[in-house]
């Protein structure tokens, strides 16, 4: 049996579509179908079943997927151990804010240590990253979460990342010495997309305390949010790392607000059976080191 078949099987299982898997792998759909059929013939089981308009793994398929992740992981381990330690590849899943404001110096140091290492950085939603780590599609996830969301994975808390309320320097709330929840009533917000975990936390707090609010804009990028806050009348909630430069330059104001239910931690997530290569171990250590720097 060719390992390619198992890799194809993992892609189909991950994307729940022969068509999307074929597009990702650069194969004809007929080739993907043939490979899955050969796997089913080799094992004597059905791996997928139709479910409404989509498809899903059978119980046999779910069991094979768990084994496939281990097999492909062992194969990758053998490749890296038999090649130069400085080479290989590292696939990291993270969010836009971390990719833009936390990771650049970490990646620069990693590239200095491992010049031949290929680093693939994937930005996505937190839940998608966790799923890709679980399926073995990513070596590691670097997330902002207030708790571990999947107990079957390994989680390492690196540090707490403050979430801060920002406004333009001339915003009326910037004149207050301390902001309570009631001061936020009827405020106009420039929000990240509705899947963002810290937006979800914020809205839960506002709704639980019956604080009415207005969503003036919804944007998916921290840079766009900051620019709109600087040029308009709205306020927003962002990780401190995303806005600290503009605050130091006086372009934005950090409002004096904090709430115990609006907190996040920088966390590393890996699969428990993932082989920790020299490069991956160094990346994890660099994150901890960078997090403690002033």
C-alpha atoms as a printed R data frame, in Angstrom:
    type eleno elety resid chain resno       x      y       z
1   ATOM     1    CA   UNK     A     1   0.000  0.000   0.000
2   ATOM     2    CA   UNK     A     2   1.328  3.433  -0.962
3   ATOM     3    CA   UNK     A     3   1.527  6.069   1.792
4   ATOM     4    CA   UNK     A     4   0.072  8.448  -0.795
5   ATOM     5    CA   UNK     A     5  -3.269  6.664  -0.382
6   ATOM     6    CA   UNK     A     6  -3.274  7.377   3.343
7   ATOM     7    CA   UNK     A     7  -2.343 11.008   2.748
8   ATOM     8    CA   UNK     A     8  -5.215 11.300   0.268
9   ATOM     9    CA   UNK     A     9  -7.566  9.603   2.713
10  ATOM    10    CA   UNK     A    10  -6.609 12.115   5.413
11  ATOM    11    CA   UNK     A    11  -7.290 15.048   3.074
12  ATOM    12    CA   UNK     A    12 -10.713 13.678   2.086
13  ATOM    13    CA   UNK     A    13 -11.590 13.081   5.744
14  ATOM    14    CA   UNK     A    14 -10.426 16.568   6.715
15  ATOM    15    CA   UNK     A    15 -12.337 18.343   3.937
16  ATOM    16    CA   UNK     A    16 -15.297 15.934   3.786
17  ATOM    17    CA   UNK     A    17 -15.214 16.206   0.017
18  ATOM    18    CA   UNK     A    18 -13.502 14.302  -2.794
19  ATOM    19    CA   UNK     A    19 -13.591 17.451  -4.923
20  ATOM    20    CA   UNK     A    20 -11.976 19.773  -2.351
21  ATOM    21    CA   UNK     A    21  -9.365 17.144  -1.487
22  ATOM    22    CA   UNK     A    22  -8.489 16.748  -5.176
23  ATOM    23    CA   UNK     A    23  -8.110 20.546  -5.520
24  ATOM    24    CA   UNK     A    24  -5.855 20.708  -2.455
25  ATOM    25    CA   UNK     A    25  -3.673 17.808  -3.602
26  ATOM    26    CA   UNK     A    26  -3.583 18.814  -7.263
27  ATOM    27    CA   UNK     A    27  -5.088 15.497  -8.403
28  ATOM    28    CA   UNK     A    28  -7.951 14.714 -10.718
29  ATOM    29    CA   UNK     A    29 -11.061 13.809  -8.736
30  ATOM    30    CA   UNK     A    30 -11.085 10.392 -10.407
31  ATOM    31    CA   UNK     A    31  -7.591  9.742  -9.000
32  ATOM    32    CA   UNK     A    32  -8.760 10.547  -5.464
33  ATOM    33    CA   UNK     A    33 -11.798  8.309  -5.900
34  ATOM    34    CA   UNK     A    34  -9.600  5.455  -7.170
35  ATOM    35    CA   UNK     A    35  -7.179  5.746  -4.244
36  ATOM    36    CA   UNK     A    36 -10.006  5.648  -1.686
37  ATOM    37    CA   UNK     A    37 -11.548  2.645  -3.446
38  ATOM    38    CA   UNK     A    38  -8.195  0.811  -3.294
39  ATOM    39    CA   UNK     A    39  -7.962  1.555   0.428
40  ATOM    40    CA   UNK     A    40 -11.480  0.243   0.989
41  ATOM    41    CA   UNK     A    41 -10.644 -2.894  -1.004
42  ATOM    42    CA   UNK     A    42  -7.397 -3.420   0.931
43  ATOM    43    CA   UNK     A    43  -9.153 -3.144   4.310
44  ATOM    44    CA   UNK     A    44 -12.446 -4.705   3.232
45  ATOM    45    CA   UNK     A    45 -14.500 -1.883   4.755
46  ATOM    46    CA   UNK     A    46 -16.404  1.216   3.671
47  ATOM    47    CA   UNK     A    47 -14.584  4.375   4.805
48  ATOM    48    CA   UNK     A    48 -17.104  7.078   3.866
49  ATOM    49    CA   UNK     A    49 -20.878  7.344   3.713
50  ATOM    50    CA   UNK     A    50 -23.234  9.909   2.244
51  ATOM    51    CA   UNK     A    51 -24.955 12.155   4.792
52  ATOM    52    CA   UNK     A    52 -27.560 14.492   3.323
53  ATOM    53    CA   UNK     A    53 -25.776 16.517   0.654
54  ATOM    54    CA   UNK     A    54 -22.384 15.838   2.212
55  ATOM    55    CA   UNK     A    55 -20.312 12.911   3.353
56  ATOM    56    CA   UNK     A    56 -18.794 11.676   6.583
57  ATOM    57    CA   UNK     A    57 -16.519  8.956   7.897
58  ATOM    58    CA   UNK     A    58 -17.946  5.588   8.839
59  ATOM    59    CA   UNK     A    59 -16.899  4.130  12.201
60  ATOM    60    CA   UNK     A    60 -14.212  2.159  10.357
61  ATOM    61    CA   UNK     A    61 -13.091  5.365   8.640
62  ATOM    62    CA   UNK     A    62 -12.811  7.199  11.970
63  ATOM    63    CA   UNK     A    63 -10.618  4.432  13.359
64  ATOM    64    CA   UNK     A    64  -8.411  4.394  10.265
65  ATOM    65    CA   UNK     A    65  -8.025  8.184  10.446
66  ATOM    66    CA   UNK     A    66  -6.568  7.956  13.955
67  ATOM    67    CA   UNK     A    67  -4.098  5.308  12.789
68  ATOM    68    CA   UNK     A    68  -3.299  7.291   9.619
69  ATOM    69    CA   UNK     A    69  -2.290 10.357  11.646
70  ATOM    70    CA   UNK     A    70   0.171  8.171  13.587
71  ATOM    71    CA   UNK     A    71   1.530  6.453  10.453
72  ATOM    72    CA   UNK     A    72   2.113  9.728   8.589
73  ATOM    73    CA   UNK     A    73   3.636 11.233  11.727
74  ATOM    74    CA   UNK     A    74   6.075  8.321  12.008
75  ATOM    75    CA   UNK     A    75   6.934  8.696   8.345
76  ATOM    76    CA   UNK     A    76   7.670 12.400   8.807
77  ATOM    77    CA   UNK     A    77   9.778 11.531  11.849
78  ATOM    78    CA   UNK     A    78  11.814  9.057   9.810
79  ATOM    79    CA   UNK     A    79  12.365 11.618   7.044
80  ATOM    80    CA   UNK     A    80  13.604 14.246   9.486
81  ATOM    81    CA   UNK     A    81  15.805 11.848  11.445
82  ATOM    82    CA   UNK     A    82  17.477 10.522   8.314
83  ATOM    83    CA   UNK     A    83  18.006 13.944   6.802
84  ATOM    84    CA   UNK     A    84  19.802 16.957   8.139
85  ATOM    85    CA   UNK     A    85  18.231 18.159  11.373
86  ATOM    86    CA   UNK     A    86  18.386 21.713  10.104
87  ATOM    87    CA   UNK     A    87  16.104 20.866   7.174
88  ATOM    88    CA   UNK     A    88  12.567 19.581   6.951
89  ATOM    89    CA   UNK     A    89   9.423 21.625   7.336
90  ATOM    90    CA   UNK     A    90   7.294 23.097  10.091
91  ATOM    91    CA   UNK     A    91   3.580 23.858   9.661
92  ATOM    92    CA   UNK     A    92   2.179 26.345  12.169
93  ATOM    93    CA   UNK     A    93  -1.452 27.384  12.513
94  ATOM    94    CA   UNK     A    94  -2.214 30.720  14.152
95  ATOM    95    CA   UNK     A    95  -4.424 33.807  14.048
96  ATOM    96    CA   UNK     A    96  -3.852 37.104  12.219
97  ATOM    97    CA   UNK     A    97  -2.928 39.105  15.318
98  ATOM    98    CA   UNK     A    98  -0.266 36.611  16.430
99  ATOM    99    CA   UNK     A    99   1.090 36.225  12.898
100 ATOM   100    CA   UNK     A   100   1.458 40.009  12.618
101 ATOM   101    CA   UNK     A   101   2.534 41.160  16.082
102 ATOM   102    CA   UNK     A   102   4.022 38.242  18.055
103 ATOM   103    CA   UNK     A   103   5.557 35.700  15.700
104 ATOM   104    CA   UNK     A   104   7.873 37.725  13.374
105 ATOM   105    CA   UNK     A   105  10.839 37.932  15.812
106 ATOM   106    CA   UNK     A   106  10.296 34.306  16.873
107 ATOM   107    CA   UNK     A   107  10.344 33.110  13.258
108 ATOM   108    CA   UNK     A   108  13.387 35.239  12.505
109 ATOM   109    CA   UNK     A   109  15.331 33.565  15.330
110 ATOM   110    CA   UNK     A   110  14.113 30.130  14.221
111 ATOM   111    CA   UNK     A   111  15.282 30.755  10.652
112 ATOM   112    CA   UNK     A   112  18.658 31.831  12.016
113 ATOM   113    CA   UNK     A   113  18.951 28.532  13.908
114 ATOM   114    CA   UNK     A   114  17.657 26.382  11.027
115 ATOM   115    CA   UNK     A   115  18.473 28.108   7.697
116 ATOM   116    CA   UNK     A   116  17.282 25.126   5.637
117 ATOM   117    CA   UNK     A   117  13.961 24.786   7.469
118 ATOM   118    CA   UNK     A   118  10.798 25.424   5.446
119 ATOM   119    CA   UNK     A   119   8.235 27.230   7.623
120 ATOM   120    CA   UNK     A   120   4.589 27.234   6.563
121 ATOM   121    CA   UNK     A   121   2.391 29.686   8.482
122 ATOM   122    CA   UNK     A   122  -1.382 29.196   8.167
123 ATOM   123    CA   UNK     A   123  -3.791 31.790   9.587
124 ATOM   124    CA   UNK     A   124  -7.314 30.624  10.327
125 ATOM   125    CA   UNK     A   125 -10.079 30.557  12.918
126 ATOM   126    CA   UNK     A   126  -9.171 29.059  16.297
127 ATOM   127    CA   UNK     A   127 -11.540 26.081  15.970
128 ATOM   128    CA   UNK     A   128 -10.222 25.270  12.487
129 ATOM   129    CA   UNK     A   129  -6.621 25.342  13.727
130 ATOM   130    CA   UNK     A   130  -7.420 23.005  16.631
131 ATOM   131    CA   UNK     A   131  -9.099 20.582  14.225
132 ATOM   132    CA   UNK     A   132  -6.130 20.655  11.828
133 ATOM   133    CA   UNK     A   133  -3.709 19.929  14.690
134 ATOM   134    CA   UNK     A   134  -5.960 17.060  15.749
135 ATOM   135    CA   UNK     A   135  -6.030 15.635  12.225
136 ATOM   136    CA   UNK     A   136  -2.255 15.974  11.848
137 ATOM   137    CA   UNK     A   137  -2.477 18.621   9.145
138 ATOM   138    CA   UNK     A   138  -0.512 21.102  11.287
139 ATOM   139    CA   UNK     A   139   2.506 20.473  13.502
140 ATOM   140    CA   UNK     A   140   1.429 23.034  16.061
141 ATOM   141    CA   UNK     A   141  -1.185 25.673  16.788
142 ATOM   142    CA   UNK     A   142  -0.462 29.008  18.469
143 ATOM   143    CA   UNK     A   143  -3.694 30.516  19.753
144 ATOM   144    CA   UNK     A   144  -5.247 33.064  22.043
145 ATOM   145    CA   UNK     A   145  -7.660 31.062  24.206
146 ATOM   146    CA   UNK     A   146  -8.863 31.372  27.783
147 ATOM   147    CA   UNK     A   147  -8.948 27.585  28.198
148 ATOM   148    CA   UNK     A   148  -8.122 24.371  26.354
149 ATOM   149    CA   UNK     A   149 -10.931 23.556  23.948
150 ATOM   150    CA   UNK     A   150 -10.042 19.915  23.212
151 ATOM   151    CA   UNK     A   151  -8.853 17.697  26.052
152 ATOM   152    CA   UNK     A   152  -7.420 15.112  23.631
153 ATOM   153    CA   UNK     A   153  -4.625 17.534  22.643
154 ATOM   154    CA   UNK     A   154  -1.628 18.865  24.568
155 ATOM   155    CA   UNK     A   155  -1.933 22.524  25.651
156 ATOM   156    CA   UNK     A   156   0.834 24.754  26.994
157 ATOM   157    CA   UNK     A   157  -0.066 28.168  28.408
158 ATOM   158    CA   UNK     A   158   2.707 30.606  27.451
159 ATOM   159    CA   UNK     A   159   1.436 33.822  29.034
160 ATOM   160    CA   UNK     A   160  -1.669 35.902  29.580
161 ATOM   161    CA   UNK     A   161  -2.216 38.377  26.756
162 ATOM   162    CA   UNK     A   162  -4.100 41.474  27.961
163 ATOM   163    CA   UNK     A   163  -7.218 42.433  26.036
164 ATOM   164    CA   UNK     A   164  -7.548 46.187  25.913
165 ATOM   165    CA   UNK     A   165 -10.288 48.647  25.045
166 ATOM   166    CA   UNK     A   166  -9.111 51.203  22.493
167 ATOM   167    CA   UNK     A   167 -10.486 54.499  21.190
168 ATOM   168    CA   UNK     A   168  -9.290 57.552  19.361
169 ATOM   169    CA   UNK     A   169  -7.510 60.150  21.549
170 ATOM   170    CA   UNK     A   170 -10.505 62.511  21.366
171 ATOM   171    CA   UNK     A   171 -13.186 59.948  22.216
172 ATOM   172    CA   UNK     A   172 -15.398 61.049  25.174
173 ATOM   173    CA   UNK     A   173 -14.571 57.850  27.101
174 ATOM   174    CA   UNK     A   174 -10.864 58.756  27.028
175 ATOM   175    CA   UNK     A   175 -11.533 61.504  29.593
176 ATOM   176    CA   UNK     A   176 -12.673 59.039  32.286
177 ATOM   177    CA   UNK     A   177 -10.258 57.796  34.949
178 ATOM   178    CA   UNK     A   178 -12.024 54.440  35.171
179 ATOM   179    CA   UNK     A   179 -14.585 52.874  32.887
180 ATOM   180    CA   UNK     A   180 -17.384 50.740  34.282
181 ATOM   181    CA   UNK     A   181 -19.712 48.585  32.200
182 ATOM   182    CA   UNK     A   182 -22.510 51.135  32.386
183 ATOM   183    CA   UNK     A   183 -20.245 53.700  30.686
184 ATOM   184    CA   UNK     A   184 -20.298 51.435  27.607
185 ATOM   185    CA   UNK     A   185 -24.079 51.636  27.174
186 ATOM   186    CA   UNK     A   186 -25.006 52.584  23.580
187 ATOM   187    CA   UNK     A   187 -21.328 52.763  22.568
188 ATOM   188    CA   UNK     A   188 -20.549 52.224  18.899
189 ATOM   189    CA   UNK     A   189 -18.233 49.261  18.432
190 ATOM   190    CA   UNK     A   190 -15.871 48.317  15.653
191 ATOM   191    CA   UNK     A   191 -15.905 44.557  16.071
192 ATOM   192    CA   UNK     A   192 -13.791 41.694  14.737
193 ATOM   193    CA   UNK     A   193 -15.675 38.939  12.877
194 ATOM   194    CA   UNK     A   194 -18.342 37.103  14.869
195 ATOM   195    CA   UNK     A   195 -16.238 33.916  15.178
196 ATOM   196    CA   UNK     A   196 -13.494 35.785  17.087
197 ATOM   197    CA   UNK     A   197 -13.229 34.391  20.612
198 ATOM   198    CA   UNK     A   198 -12.594 37.703  22.370
199 ATOM   199    CA   UNK     A   199 -15.556 39.300  20.611
200 ATOM   200    CA   UNK     A   200 -17.676 36.382  21.829
201 ATOM   201    CA   UNK     A   201 -16.449 36.960  25.397
202 ATOM   202    CA   UNK     A   202 -17.137 40.701  25.169
203 ATOM   203    CA   UNK     A   203 -20.669 40.278  23.850
204 ATOM   204    CA   UNK     A   204 -21.471 37.688  26.526
205 ATOM   205    CA   UNK     A   205 -20.451 40.172  29.232
206 ATOM   206    CA   UNK     A   206 -22.417 43.036  27.654
207 ATOM   207    CA   UNK     A   207 -25.560 40.944  27.192
208 ATOM   208    CA   UNK     A   208 -25.371 39.347  30.634
209 ATOM   209    CA   UNK     A   209 -25.221 42.810  32.188
210 ATOM   210    CA   UNK     A   210 -27.936 44.223  29.894
211 ATOM   211    CA   UNK     A   211 -25.597 46.781  28.326
212 ATOM   212    CA   UNK     A   212 -27.021 47.925  24.956
213 ATOM   213    CA   UNK     A   213 -24.426 48.389  22.231
214 ATOM   214    CA   UNK     A   214 -24.173 49.252  18.551
215 ATOM   215    CA   UNK     A   215 -21.992 47.449  16.019
216 ATOM   216    CA   UNK     A   216 -20.929 50.157  13.583
217 ATOM   217    CA   UNK     A   217 -18.453 48.018  11.634
218 ATOM   218    CA   UNK     A   218 -17.400 44.381  11.552
219 ATOM   219    CA   UNK     A   219 -13.902 43.739  10.221
220 ATOM   220    CA   UNK     A   220 -11.717 40.646  10.003
221 ATOM   221    CA   UNK     A   221  -8.314 42.285  10.302
222 ATOM   222    CA   UNK     A   222  -6.743 44.031  13.343
223 ATOM   223    CA   UNK     A   223  -5.022 46.630  11.135
224 ATOM   224    CA   UNK     A   224  -8.331 47.604   9.552
225 ATOM   225    CA   UNK     A   225  -9.968 47.811  12.988
226 ATOM   226    CA   UNK     A   226  -7.241 50.126  14.316
227 ATOM   227    CA   UNK     A   227  -7.415 52.444  11.319
228 ATOM   228    CA   UNK     A   228 -11.183 52.741  11.602
229 ATOM   229    CA   UNK     A   229 -10.956 53.458  15.334
230 ATOM   230    CA   UNK     A   230  -8.321 56.147  14.681
231 ATOM   231    CA   UNK     A   231 -10.451 57.847  12.017
232 ATOM   232    CA   UNK     A   232 -13.924 57.406  13.522
233 ATOM   233    CA   UNK     A   233 -15.932 57.519  16.708
234 ATOM   234    CA   UNK     A   234 -16.077 53.810  17.538
235 ATOM   235    CA   UNK     A   235 -14.277 51.792  20.177
236 ATOM   236    CA   UNK     A   236 -12.894 48.275  19.944
237 ATOM   237    CA   UNK     A   237 -11.368 45.402  21.910
238 ATOM   238    CA   UNK     A   238  -8.027 43.988  20.744
239 ATOM   239    CA   UNK     A   239  -5.075 42.047  22.163
240 ATOM   240    CA   UNK     A   240  -2.594 44.535  23.597
241 ATOM   241    CA   UNK     A   241   0.158 43.361  21.224
242 ATOM   242    CA   UNK     A   242  -1.935 44.469  18.242
243 ATOM   243    CA   UNK     A   243  -2.331 48.098  19.358
244 ATOM   244    CA   UNK     A   244   0.609 48.896  21.646
245 ATOM   245    CA   UNK     A   245   2.652 50.710  18.969
246 ATOM   246    CA   UNK     A   246  -0.194 53.086  18.077
247 ATOM   247    CA   UNK     A   247  -0.880 53.718  21.770
248 ATOM   248    CA   UNK     A   248   2.767 54.641  22.370
249 ATOM   249    CA   UNK     A   249   2.661 57.027  19.404
250 ATOM   250    CA   UNK     A   250  -0.523 58.668  20.659
251 ATOM   251    CA   UNK     A   251  -2.588 57.513  17.680
252 ATOM   252    CA   UNK     A   252  -4.851 55.421  19.924
253 ATOM   253    CA   UNK     A   253  -5.871 55.597  23.576
254 ATOM   254    CA   UNK     A   254  -6.072 52.571  25.868
255 ATOM   255    CA   UNK     A   255  -9.240 53.073  27.904
256 ATOM   256    CA   UNK     A   256  -9.059 52.245  31.654
257 ATOM   257    CA   UNK     A   257 -11.275 49.164  31.534
258 ATOM   258    CA   UNK     A   258 -10.851 45.572  32.672
259 ATOM   259    CA   UNK     A   259 -13.208 42.682  33.360
260 ATOM   260    CA   UNK     A   260 -12.389 39.251  34.841
261 ATOM   261    CA   UNK     A   261 -14.436 37.435  32.175
262 ATOM   262    CA   UNK     A   262 -12.587 39.084  29.281
263 ATOM   263    CA   UNK     A   263  -9.186 37.399  29.432
264 ATOM   264    CA   UNK     A   264  -7.069 35.333  27.067
265 ATOM   265    CA   UNK     A   265  -3.879 33.303  27.265
266 ATOM   266    CA   UNK     A   266  -1.328 32.637  24.565
267 ATOM   267    CA   UNK     A   267  -1.370 28.854  24.187
268 ATOM   268    CA   UNK     A   268   0.540 26.254  22.210
269 ATOM   269    CA   UNK     A   269  -1.389 23.165  21.121
270 ATOM   270    CA   UNK     A   270   0.088 19.930  19.740
271 ATOM   271    CA   UNK     A   271  -1.105 16.396  19.103
272 ATOM   272    CA   UNK     A   272  -0.049 14.041  21.945
273 ATOM   273    CA   UNK     A   273   1.442 11.598  19.416
274 ATOM   274    CA   UNK     A   274   3.243 14.286  17.449
275 ATOM   275    CA   UNK     A   275   6.987 13.700  17.210
276 ATOM   276    CA   UNK     A   276   8.735 16.795  18.533
277 ATOM   277    CA   UNK     A   277  11.528 17.505  16.079
278 ATOM   278    CA   UNK     A   278  14.528 19.633  16.961
279 ATOM   279    CA   UNK     A   279  13.048 22.584  15.051
280 ATOM   280    CA   UNK     A   280   9.626 22.220  16.654
281 ATOM   281    CA   UNK     A   281  11.153 21.998  20.131
282 ATOM   282    CA   UNK     A   282  13.178 25.137  19.443
283 ATOM   283    CA   UNK     A   283  10.090 26.966  18.183
284 ATOM   284    CA   UNK     A   284   8.216 26.111  21.390
285 ATOM   285    CA   UNK     A   285  11.148 27.300  23.532
286 ATOM   286    CA   UNK     A   286  11.456 30.545  21.549
287 ATOM   287    CA   UNK     A   287   7.789 31.321  22.158
288 ATOM   288    CA   UNK     A   288   8.256 30.983  25.907
289 ATOM   289    CA   UNK     A   289  11.415 33.109  25.787
290 ATOM   290    CA   UNK     A   290   9.848 35.856  23.677
291 ATOM   291    CA   UNK     A   291   6.760 35.944  25.907
292 ATOM   292    CA   UNK     A   292   8.885 36.859  28.953
293 ATOM   293    CA   UNK     A   293  10.728 39.687  27.207
294 ATOM   294    CA   UNK     A   294   9.687 43.246  28.148
